[in-house]
Amino acid sequence: MHLVTGLAFLFLAAAPCIAQSPDLTLARDKNWLVIRGAHLPKGEIRINYLEAYCRTGSTTADWHDTTIGHTTELILLSDDAKTMKLRCAVKDGIVVEHTITAGKDDVTFAITAHNPTAQESGAHWVQPCIRLGDFTGYDNKGKDLDDYLPKGFIFLDGKLARMSDIKPWAKEARYIPGQVWCPKDVPRTDVNPRPLSPLVPSNGLIGCFSGDEKMIFGVAFEPYQELFQGVARCVHSDFRIGGLKPGETKKSTGKSTSHRMTCPRCYRVTRRIFRSTRGSDGGDLGGKKALVSDAVAAAFSPTLRAASPGGRLRVPTKSSP
């Protein structure tokens, strides 16, 4: 059994005078996974979970040739809306089970993909599409599809980079606009057919700042297929399956966390949560091979320690209009 480890987190830093404590619950609305919390902008974050299972050779292909059809069934939603179980039936025969659990300030994902057929599966990567228009303060139906770029970030050369400041910015592809960043260990022929950046991300972490700059949303998977900034005011850290041989099973785990507390404690809790998840090599994610948690520690530590008492984050600011 091969273990694939994924991490997803919602990181929240806010003024300590705000009384509401985070408490997350889950809901299912057609194909949407809805994470709800009174402390979130407009009370929720919606994820198209899952948007697509994808084949290789996708960078220049028609999107319909890349995707493998699937259906997702809600198996369980607990009475307290803290635990959800989903089952994806992918049309090439594989079955993917998802157990999603909301805590007081975190959400965990446990994913098992199994191929019960006699044929190898072509499902190599998967897209959870996280919609962040409300979080970033932009109209979900606005005509300028890039308006939220000043709020978005990835990590380049180990440092947080606002998307609006990233250069060069690719603009040519089968489908436009958008931006894709491919890690060094993934073939550049096997990612989303949107403009592909020549820049290589430092890790699988991508995210956005809230409209008032007091909160951070981030998502990260390891291993990951790509980072993607999309046209639906969405971000992706799309996780990699890598195909499934007949009878093969692969597992993924993920974690989403949210905190409303003073910034130094945010840093400590985030480190603890990331360290509590086992890596694909069986090692602790705080170790040398833990690219995602290393990035969180290295990049967010100075960010959080520099936060003002009012809770505003002193990070690279958005570009001027």
Secondary structure, DSSP 8 states (H G I E B T S, - for coil): -EEEEEEEEEEE---TT-------EEEEETTEEEEE-TTSGGGEEEEEEEEEEE-SS-TTS-HHHHEE-EEEEEEEE-TTS-EEEEEEEETTS-EEEEEEEE-SSEEEEEEEEE--SSS-B---EEEEEEE-HHHHT--TT-S-TTTTGGGEEEEETTEEEEGGG-SS----SSS-S-EEE--TTS-TTSS-SS-B-S---SSSEEEEE-TTSSEEEEEEESSEEEEEE-TTSEEEEEEE---B-TT-EEEEEEEEE---S-HHHHHHHHHHHHHTSB-TTSSBTTSTT-HHHHHHHHHHHHHHHT--TT----SS-----
